[in-house]
Amino acid sequence: MTEAQAKKKAPAAKKETAAKKPSGKTLKVTQIRSPNNREEWQRSTLIGLGLNKMNRSRVLEDTPSVRGMINSVKHLVKVEDAA
């Protein structure tokens, strides 16, 4: 076995990735209502925000895309500044 073949068989070292911290302003979004009996796109939007059960919260970066998602399901969530 050559040295090149030995390197190919060796397992690759996994890179440690730190949790991605949001830079700038953040929002705390809490799901306050159930998506039952709602349109499927509303359930999908909640999942996109990282919410899937009642009273769960996420701290999200304040970007236009997140604001748009929150605006489309504003009757299902509560938004606070996470200062």
N, C-alpha and C positions, 0 to 999 in steps of 0.2 A: 504494500500500500504506500503510495507516494504521499508527500506532505500536503499536496493540494487536495487529494482525496480525503485525508484525515480532517482537513478544515471544513470540507463540505458536510461530513457526517457529524461534526461537533454541533451541539444545540446552540442556537443563537442566544446571546444574552438579551434578556428583556430590558428595555429602557424604562426606568421609573419615571412616570409622568405625575407631576403634582396636580392637584385638583385645580381646575381653571377658575381663577378668581376674577369676578367681573371688575373691570376698570371703569371708574366714573360713577355715575348715579345708578342706584339700584332700586328695584320695586319689590315689595313683598306681596305676593298674590296668593290668596287663600280661596279654595273652593267652598262655597257656602250652600250650593244647591246641587241636586242630583241631575245628571243628564238623561235620566229615564224619561221616556215619552217625548224626547226632543229629536230634532233632525240629526242624522249621522254626522254631518259636518261639524256640528257643535261638540259632539263627543270627541271627534278627531282633533278639534282645536284644543280642547282641554288636555288631551294626551300630548299634543305638541307643546303645551305649556309645562308639561311634567306633572299634571294633576290627574288623578284617576279615582280618588275616593274623597268622601266628604271630610271637611276640616283639615285637609292636608295643605301645607304651605310650601312655597318655593320662593327663593330670592333670585330674581332675574335682572339682567342688565336692561337699562331703560333705552331701548332702541325703537326705531319706527316700526319694525316688523313685530316686535313684542307688543307694542302699543296697539297695533292693528288687530292682533289676535285677541288681546284683552277686550278691545272695543266690540268685537263680534260676539263675545260671550259675557258681556258686562252684567247680565242678569243672573249669571251663575257664580260669579267670583266677587271677592272684595279686594281692593287694592290699597296698599299703604306704602308710604315712603320708608325704605329700609335704611334710614340714615344711621 
